[in-house]
Amino acid sequence: MHDIRFAPAAIGSGVRSALRLACGPALAFGLAACGGGPPGGTAEAPRPNIVLYIVDTVRADRLGVYGYGKPTSPRLDAFAAGAVLFENAYAQSSWTRPAVASLFTGLLPPAHRTVGRRSVLPEDATTLAEILAVNGYEGMGLVRNPNVGRAFGFAQGFSRFRSEDRERDETMLDRVRLWLDERQGAEGPFFLFLHAIDPHGPYDPAPEFEEMFEAGGAPAHYRTVRYLLGLNRGEVEPEPETADALSRLYDAEVAQNDRAFGELLDELEARGLVEDTAVIYLSDHGEEFAEHGRWEHGLSLYEEVLRVPLVMRLPGVPPRRVEEPAQHVDVLPTLLAYLGVEAPPTDGRDLLAARRRGDAPLDVYTHLDVDGHRAASVIRGPYKLVLPQSPSQGTAPMLFDLDADPGELTDLAADRPDIVERMLGLLAERNLAGEIVSAEEIEDDQIDEDVRRRLRALGYVD
Ligand SMILES: [Zn+2]
């Protein structure tokens, strides 16, 4: 049994004080309740450190451990052999900010209301970092995508938080080393959140990775933000080789990040931290290469932008592959249950307990509302319904059978109006059928010039 345990008494005031650690990592040590302790240990089980590693823009099907044939992810593949891997993990949105907001809060977009280009994760949102801070974790956030920077509310709960220029992801490790050095001898556990960026456009891998994926033949302008924006806006006509050339550059970037991820794992090992550090690897969304005529992400809700890797190495939890669907909102309740920390109400669930109990999979919900592209989708069983809410997304609900048609090429809506109606009802129940008004917004002139410059470098602002 591994029940979510309630804190005995709230200390201090406010909602966060009710979210204190109730017991140690019960799952890790097979404990039924807080009263015990690790075999031969002290009364209170040690709390593991946590590393949450997001790599931006990685679609699951470009990773070896998810079935890809090219060597993009040797380090992740080896890591996954000792971890719980979710084969069917979904992003809650197809661009960074709402997806990470769902990850940080365990809430679907209608609840966190951090959906658009100017949306800010509101101060009153309860985030994973805040919950962990209340439970004695020292939080460090290091992000390479300004969409999840301080200006947009994502620094909540971290005692240290840096949003940095896009550099190679391996340079993140220098900062991590310094921080780990600094906190040597610190009493409590740490929560390290890293948001890496290599695979995000523009794709400009280091030469050795370019060579490995025979990506060097791509013309120089393919590596620019301007070109990708032009493709997205229909201002540039793709050439017959464009998708393949961009795809190779992207693979090279995925591999480059994989090396950086591996170096982080090596660092944990060198410091003797592997046994007591939970490491969660995932992506915020995928990427399109014209499978449905689009490029990059944030422009649709097709599988190529929603299917992400989710791999958790949790000390004490045996490695396995899990077929049941998982989504961003599940990460917070899963992690907190593992730690024995009471979770606030969320739209997700503890994936490990659900599996043990044999619960039926929950429906997967996704939402997009950025730059005039608005849609929502729900997946139940093999069926996926996409409800377009702006002209760019279509004119009527689309229904796909993902088992028979994983490429989402055949719209079954006209043949199965009964299913369409039922699934539209599901979206309405979750407040996903209409517009979501942002909880908080920031005006362009409130965003400092450095953040704007970095957003432009990723193609986000003109
Ligand atoms: Zn992203």
Residues whose N, C-alpha, C, O or C-beta is under 5 A from the ligand:
A	BS01	ZN	D56 T57 W95 T96 D284
